[in-house]
Amino acid sequence: MFGALLRFFREQTGMTQEALAKYVGYSKSQVAMVERGERPPKGRFVEVADETLSAQGALLAAARKLKVSRFPSWFEDYAALEAQAVGIYMYATHVIPGLLQSESYARAIFSSHVPAPEDDEIEARVAARLGRQQVLGRRPAPTVGFVLEEHVLSRPLGGSAALKDQLAHLLDVGQRRNVQVQVIRLDREAHAGLNGPMILLETAERTQVAYVDGPSGGYFVTEQPDLGDLFARYGILRAQALSPEESMTLIERVAHDL
C-alpha cells in the first residue's frame, strides 16, 4: 500500500521514477522496487519523497504504519508455517534447498537472479534465508527430510570453492539426529518426481499442507486428492533415493573430487 501511494503521488506530479530517484538518492530500479512493495524505503527516502511530491504528510503517515518483512509477500505465509512446523519434507531439483544452504551458496543463488537485485537486497535475502535455518535446531526439534537430485551436488554455483563449502555444510547438517538427507542417483530408471519440486509440512496443529514453488511465487495445496497425491509421491521418492548413509558417502565423494 505504501508503494501504491508513492506511485500515485509521483504520477500526480508527472514525475518519472528516474527523476524521483535523483531527489531521494536511489537508483531508478530501487524506486521501482519500493513502488512494487519489494523493498522498504530507507534513510530519508520518505521525508524527501513526501516533500518532493507535495504529499502533505501522507507518505509520512503511511510509513509509520509500514510493516517490513524479511520475505517476499508471497512467501510470508509459508515462512510462518515452516517456522512452527513439526515436520518439514522437501524435494529439490535445481539447487540445494534454502534450509541447507551455506552463506556463500545462498549469495551465489541470489546473485544469479534476473533481473539482478541490488547489492543490499542480495544481502537482506541472504540474511533472511540463513535466519530460516534456525528451525533445524528448534526445540522441540522438528522432523526434517530432504530428497535431492544428484546433479545439484555438482552444479558449481558461486564457483568450486563455494560448492565445496556448501557440500561440507550439507554433510554437517546431515549429522543432526532430526535431519535426513537423501540423494536420487542420475541413473534411476523410474522416478516419481518428474512433476517438479515440492515442500510438505506437518503443522503445529498436526495438519498436512503442501507448498509448490514456481518462477513467480508459490502456492499451497490443502485439498484432497491433490494433497494426498503429493505426500504419496514424496514417499515413493524416498524409497527410490539412496539411504541417508549412502547419500552422505556420495556427498563426501563429490566434495573430495572437487
N, C-alpha and C positions, 0 to 999 in steps of 0.2 A: 504494500500500500504506500509506503514511503516513496518507493521508486516511481510508482504511477503518479503520485502527487508532484514529484520533482519534474517528471516529464511534462505534466500538464502546465506548470508554470513556465517551463522553458519554452514550450511551443506557443504559449500565450504571448510571450515577448518576441517570438520569431527568432530566437537564438538557436544556433546549432549546438550539437554536443561538443564539437571541436572548439567553438568559441567559449562555451561554459568551462571546458577543461582548462583553458588558459587562465581563467579567473581563479579557479579552485586549486590549481597546481596538480591536476590529474592529467592522464592521457585521455584521448577520446574513447578508447576502449574501456578504460576504467569508469568513466562516466556512464557509458552504456551498460556496464555491469551493475552499477548502482541502480540505474533505472529499471533493470530487469530483476532486481532483488537478488542478484548473485553475489554481491559483496556489500558490506556495510560502509557507510560514509565515515571517514576517519579524519583526524586532525580538525581543521577549521572548515571543512567542506560544508557543513550545514549552515554555519553562520554566514560564510561568504556567498553561498548559493542563495540563501534567503534574501540577502541584501541585493545581490546582483539581479535576481529575477523579480524583485519587488513583491515578494510573497507575504510581506507584512506580518511575519512571525509564524505563518502557517507551517513552514518547514521546521522551524524550531520546535513548535508544539508537537508535530508528528514525530520528530526524532526522539522526543522524551518518552514516547510510547514504543519506540523501536526495540524489538527483541531480536538479538543476534544469535543465530545457531551456528555450531561448528560444521553442520552438514547442509547439503542442498535441501531445499524444501521437500522434494520428492523422496528423500532418503530419511527424513526425520522420524517418521512413524516406525520404519524398520529399525533404526538405530535404538529407539526407545524399547522396542520389544527384545532386541538382541541383548541389551544390557541387563535385562531381568530374566532371560530365558534359562530354563533348567536343562534344555537340550538344544544343541546347535549342530547342524549337519550340512556340509557344503560339498558340492561337486563343481570343480573348476576345469575349464577347458582351454583358456587362453593365457592366464597368468596365475601365479600363486595367490591365493585369496588374501584379502586385506588383513585378516586376523593373524596371518602367518608371515606378513611381510616385514623385512628389516627396513630401517630408515632409508638407506641408500637405494634399495629396490623400489620402495614406495615413491621416493622422489623421482626416480627414473620413469616410473609409470606416469605420474602427473606431468612431467616434463614432455612426455610424448603426446599429450592430448592436443587435439586440433579442434578449434583454434587454440593457439598457445596461450596459457594463462600467464598473468604477471608473476614476477618472482615472489612477491609477498603472498599471493594467492596460493602458489605451489606450497610454500612453507606452512600456510594455515591448513591446507588439506593434508599435508604430511602429519602435522601435529594431531589433527582430528583422527586420522587413521590409526596412529600409534596409540592414541588415547582409548580407542575402541578395544584394544588388546587387553585392557585391564580385566575384561570379563573372564579371560582364561584363568586368572589367578583369584577370582572372586570366591568368597566363602559364604554359603556352601558352594562348592565347585560345580559348575555345570558339566554335563557330559558333552564332549565336543568331538566330532568326527569330520575328517576331510578325505575326499577322493579326488586325486589329481591325475591329469593326463601326463604321461611320461615326458612328452615334448616340452612341457613348461619348465622342466628341470634343466634344460639345456638352452633355453632362449636367453641370450646374454643382455637383458635389458640393463642399461647403465654401464655395460662393459663386463668383461670377465671377472674383474675384481669384485664388482657389485654382486654378480651372480654367486661367486664363491662365498661371499659374506652372507648372502641370502640362504644358501644351502646349509651353511653352518648354523644359522638361526633356526632353520627348519628342523634340523636334527636336534637342536637344543629343546625347542618347544615340543617335539615329538616324544621327549622323555617324560613329559608330565603324565601322571597317572590318569588324569581325566581327559587326555587328548590322544586320539588315534589318527595317524596319517597313513593313507593307503594310496598306492600308485597303480594305475592301469597301464599295462605294457602296450607298446605300439603294435605288437604282433597279435593282439587279441582278434580272433576271427568272428566273435559275436560280441556285441556291445549294446548295452541297454540305455546309454546316454546320448544317443545321436541327436536328440532333440535340443541339446544345449545345456548350459549350466543351470544350477538351481540351489536354493538355500531352503532348508527345512528347519522349523523351530518348534520346540515344545515350550509353551509359555509358562509363566509362573503359576497360572491358573490350571495348568495341565491340559490345555487345549493345543491342537496342532494347527499350524499355518505354514504355508509355503510362500517364498518370495522369489520372483523371477526377474532378473536384471536385464536391461537392454541398453542400446546406444543412447536413448533419450530419457532414460529413467527406468523405474521398476514398478511392478505391480504385485499385489497379494493374491494368492489363491486360497480360498477358505471353504469353498463348497465342494461337495461330492458330486460326481465321482472323480473330478479332476485332482482334488487334494489326495485322495487315496491312491490314484494312479502315480502321482509323483513320489509318494512315500514307498510304493512298491518298486518303482523304478530305481530309487536310491538303494533299496535293499539288494536288488539284483546287481547293481554296480559294485557294491561292497563285496559281493560273492565273486564277481569277475575280476576284482583287483587283487594285487598281491597282498599278503597278510601285512600287518603293521611291522613285524620284524623283518620280513623280506623287503618291504619298502624302505626301511631305514638302511638296510645293506645296499640297496640300489642307489639311494641318495648319496651315501658315503662314497660309493664308487664313482659316481658322476662328479662329485666335488673333488675327489682325488685326481681325476683325469684333467681337470681344468688347468 
